[in-house]
């Protein structure tokens, strides 16, 4: 652990020196108006530096330039969400989820929350903006649930069938990452561009650059997903590839998905000494939760896409 922390400290110190030398060179002329809100040059600079530091990437002019388009796209999406949040006067969000997120980021950098604040201070990155941006995501989730909660009914027969499958087969889970782009963006050139970035910089960087999914901020990571909860279309593509391989593009109604299998694990059914009725109830809750979350994610992407098509976005 000491070696890891020492290596991280050296990495941060080296980048801090480089950052202080090139900070003045960052393009400060980009300003975007999204509806009634503004994306300033400070916002773009802050977004780029946050992305580089949190992903432990070298702060070089090349990396800054490479992430500029992603930063602007990300900020436009956040600003669209802020507009909608203000419109609906959404104020409630999960403070527990915010705390978990900050803790997760701090741990990934080998530090505590106070240490994370110090890292931001050293790089002249606005920590409060970082927190507010994640609050925006949580407020957006509240908004989507409020608007679409009456449309997330789940077919109970489907749930029952999935629970029975789960109980009667060994448990296979896939640790997945995703890159999702809209149908309007997708063509052979875009696919080649994405695959090129995956090959040269890694799947997580490509997800941050191109993906419209909410998982983009985590490098496309979806986490562990049970085979039984995956759609037949997704499962068929996943079974064609091995770990660390990328799937062929999966065409959906409104978007195109590229998946990567990070890991696969298989285990026997859960311990039989656990009361079967309790066990079935637990599995049913997990299946229901997953299906509801999938529907909400779909509504979220669709709602954001509709706003993008109707909101005036002016580059200055």
Beta strands, then each sheet from edge to edge (+ up, - down):
strand 1: 32-34
strand 2: 37-39
strand 3: 171-182
strand 4: 221-226
strand 5: 250-251
strand 6: 255-267
strand 7: 313-315
sheet 1: 2+ 1- 7+
sheet 2: 4+ 3- 6+ 5-
end
